[in-house]
Amino acid sequence: MRIALYVRVSTKEQAEEGFSIGAQLEKMRLYCQARDWIIVDEYVDPGESGGDMNRPALHKLIHDCTLNSFDMILVYKLDRLSRSQKDTLYLIEEVFKKNDINFTSMQENFDTSTPLGMAMVGILSVFAQLERSQIQERMALGREARAEAGLYHGGGNVAIGYDYDPKTDSLIVNEEEAAQVRMIFQMFKDGKSINYIQQYMHKRYVSKYGSYSTGRTIHSILTNPTYTGKIRHGDKIYSGSHDPIIDQDTFSEIQKLHQIHCEMKRKPDKSPFSRSTLLSGLLYCGKCGSRYSGQVNMCKRGNFDKKYPIYACYARRGNRSMAAVEKCDGKNWKRTDLEEIIWNEILKLSVSIEDDHLDIIEMTSQESSEQIRKKIDQIDAQISRLMDLYSIGSMPVEMIGSKIRDLTEEKNALLTDLEDADNITLDPEEVICELRSAKDVKEKGTQEEQRALIEYLIQKIIVLDDQITIHWRFL
């Protein structure tokens, strides 16, 4: 008889006498030796729950049942195979028997090839499932009792900022991590986004679980009452016996800010003053100076009207209240095409940006203002020379008037740009964090999050037929 051994223990049972992996295997090997059975393979699932079938060794056993490499599967006790009656019967009926494989338990000693043996399996499975339910109930009651007493439940992941001391059965403050937690709360209080905080922490700090690689970690920290000296069990909050890291007033303030943040992300874009498209409000026509806006073109296809979302110049659409001129032939852009161009330009920067570019961003912002002032000074000098030419009568007054008018319009435009440049006070470090998050925001962010990132990085976009010019806020 060719035998396959299956052994499983949960974490709790590993510490119990007689249920360890070694103890089960030793007794099962002697059991097979006494019967002259040949053990062809051993399948071991250490620390795996019997409540479901998501176990590596069990998956391999199920697969190997189709290979005709053994005649019988032996377990130490039926509940080692599963604590679920449904799963037990499925394995025996649909996997083992269909591949002509018998199944037996060393402790219960039944034969699944007989009706009586199968009936015994069903009875034992019921009791195994009942025992599992009772264990779960006792554990839940135990955790709730510990929470009411202000004690940490002692399992799972300990919150960043604390360590679990098994000697005192309590949480103790990890000062290095606690400083990180306080920094996260302060940054959020100062108006930094969760995305920015995650990027900032990821570059500089590690906790017991490694670097701050996702925004979910920051979210969990900001909403965890453990930091105020409390214990959370289910939907209930109890006073804990551990020292707080964050005072209750600060924590309450952060929860209000976080709630506002979440509501803004969930809020549907129905306000007449809200942006309904990704780039509206940033696009300007390079031909007439009017804004571009999100529109929908209708096109007849057979018996159906097909909608094409586009960006179009207000003057081309005949919107006199919003247009700078009465008519313009500025190009209509397919919405997805133009948005993809802008994203590609952002992602190019996000790939090339490095830490040592911090000073470059600061310098280029200053240089932008200085360059605008130089151009204004040059225009003033040109106007002054034209006035000198007029005074000596060496140029017709009509020509001088036309040139001065053009130069004055150019100067006014530059004065507007200079005002915008002087008002830009972006934190270079925050710019780099936002750029590094661009790919993730593009692929996973909501439209509101995508718009927030684009508006943070871009001042305006000039559309001149196929030529797209981006005016960055930091360059």
Secondary structure as the mmCIF struct_conf table of DSSP 4:
data_model
#
loop_
_struct_conf.conf_type_id
_struct_conf.id
_struct_conf.beg_label_comp_id
_struct_conf.beg_label_asym_id
_struct_conf.beg_label_seq_id
_struct_conf.end_label_comp_id
_struct_conf.end_label_asym_id
_struct_conf.end_label_seq_id
STRN STRN1 ARG A 2 VAL A 9
HELX_RH_AL_P HELX_RH_AL_P1 THR A 11 GLN A 14
TURN_TY1_P TURN_TY1_P1 ALA A 15 ALA A 15
BEND BEND1 GLU A 16 GLU A 16
TURN_TY1_P TURN_TY1_P2 GLU A 17 GLY A 18
BEND BEND2 SER A 20 SER A 20
HELX_RH_AL_P HELX_RH_AL_P2 ILE A 21 ALA A 34
TURN_TY1_P TURN_TY1_P3 ARG A 35 ASP A 36
HELX_LH_PP_P HELX_LH_PP_P1 TRP A 37 TRP A 37
STRN STRN2 ILE A 38 PRO A 46
TURN_TY1_P TURN_TY1_P4 GLY A 47 GLY A 47
BEND BEND3 GLY A 50 MET A 53
HELX_RH_AL_P HELX_RH_AL_P3 PRO A 56 ASP A 64
HELX_RH_3T_P HELX_RH_3T_P1 CYS A 65 LEU A 67
TURN_TY1_P TURN_TY1_P5 ASN A 68 ASN A 68
BEND BEND4 ASP A 71 ASP A 71
STRN STRN3 MET A 72 VAL A 75
BEND BEND5 TYR A 76 LYS A 77
HELX_RH_AL_P HELX_RH_AL_P4 LEU A 78 LEU A 81
BEND BEND6 ARG A 83 ARG A 83
HELX_RH_AL_P HELX_RH_AL_P5 GLN A 85 TYR A 90
HELX_RH_PI_P HELX_RH_PI_P1 LEU A 91 PHE A 96
HELX_RH_3T_P HELX_RH_3T_P2 LYS A 97 ASN A 99
TURN_TY1_P TURN_TY1_P6 ASP A 100 ASP A 100
STRN STRN4 ASN A 102 SER A 105
TURN_TY1_P TURN_TY1_P7 MET A 106 GLU A 108
TURN_TY1_P TURN_TY1_P8 THR A 112 SER A 113
BEND BEND7 THR A 114 THR A 114
HELX_RH_AL_P HELX_RH_AL_P6 PRO A 115 GLU A 148
TURN_TY1_P TURN_TY1_P9 ALA A 149 GLY A 150
BEND BEND8 GLY A 154 GLY A 154
BEND BEND9 GLY A 156 GLY A 156
HELX_LH_PP_P HELX_LH_PP_P2 ASN A 157 ALA A 159
TURN_TY1_P TURN_TY1_P10 ILE A 160 GLY A 161
STRN STRN5 TYR A 162 ASP A 165
TURN_TY1_P TURN_TY1_P11 PRO A 166 ASP A 169
STRN STRN6 SER A 170 VAL A 173
HELX_RH_AL_P HELX_RH_AL_P7 GLU A 175 LYS A 189
TURN_TY1_P TURN_TY1_P12 ASP A 190 GLY A 191
HELX_RH_AL_P HELX_RH_AL_P8 ILE A 194 ARG A 204
STRN STRN7 VAL A 206 SER A 207
TURN_TY1_P TURN_TY1_P13 LYS A 208 TYR A 209
STRN STRN8 GLY A 210 SER A 211
BEND BEND10 THR A 214 THR A 214
HELX_RH_AL_P HELX_RH_AL_P9 GLY A 215 LEU A 222
TURN_TY1_P TURN_TY1_P14 THR A 223 THR A 223
HELX_RH_3T_P HELX_RH_3T_P3 PRO A 225 THR A 228
TURN_TY1_P TURN_TY1_P15 GLY A 229 GLY A 229
STRN STRN9 LYS A 230 HIS A 233
TURN_TY1_P TURN_TY1_P16 GLY A 234 ASP A 235
STRN STRN10 LYS A 236 SER A 239
BEND BEND11 SER A 241 HIS A 242
HELX_LH_PP_P HELX_LH_PP_P3 ASP A 243 PRO A 244
BEND BEND12 ILE A 245 ILE A 246
HELX_RH_AL_P HELX_RH_AL_P10 GLN A 248 ARG A 266
BEND BEND13 LYS A 267 LYS A 267
BEND BEND14 ASP A 269 ASP A 269
TURN_TY1_P TURN_TY1_P17 PRO A 272 PHE A 273
BEND BEND15 SER A 274 SER A 274
BEND BEND16 THR A 277 LEU A 279
TURN_TY1_P TURN_TY1_P18 SER A 280 LEU A 282
STRN STRN11 LEU A 283 CYS A 285
TURN_TY1_P TURN_TY1_P19 GLY A 286 CYS A 288
HELX_LH_PP_P HELX_LH_PP_P4 SER A 290 SER A 290
STRN STRN12 ARG A 291 ARG A 291
STRN STRN13 TYR A 292 ARG A 301
TURN_TY1_P TURN_TY1_P20 GLY A 302 ASN A 303
STRN STRN14 PHE A 304 CYS A 313
TURN_TY1_P TURN_TY1_P21 TYR A 314 GLY A 318
TURN_TY1_P TURN_TY1_P22 ARG A 320 MET A 322
BEND BEND17 ALA A 324 GLU A 326
HELX_LH_PP_P HELX_LH_PP_P5 GLY A 330 ASN A 332
STRN STRN15 TRP A 333 LYS A 334
HELX_RH_AL_P HELX_RH_AL_P11 ARG A 335 SER A 352
HELX_RH_3T_P HELX_RH_3T_P4 ASP A 355 HIS A 357
HELX_RH_AL_P HELX_RH_AL_P12 LEU A 358 SER A 391
TURN_TY1_P TURN_TY1_P23 ILE A 392 GLY A 393
BEND BEND18 MET A 395 MET A 395
HELX_RH_AL_P HELX_RH_AL_P13 VAL A 397 ASN A 423
HELX_RH_AL_P HELX_RH_AL_P14 PRO A 428 ARG A 436
TURN_TY1_P TURN_TY1_P24 SER A 437 SER A 437
HELX_RH_AL_P HELX_RH_AL_P15 ALA A 438 LYS A 444
HELX_RH_AL_P HELX_RH_AL_P16 GLN A 447 LEU A 457
STRN STRN16 ILE A 458 LEU A 464
TURN_TY1_P TURN_TY1_P25 ASP A 465 ASP A 466
STRN STRN17 GLN A 467 TRP A 472
BEND BEND19 ARG A 473 ARG A 473
#
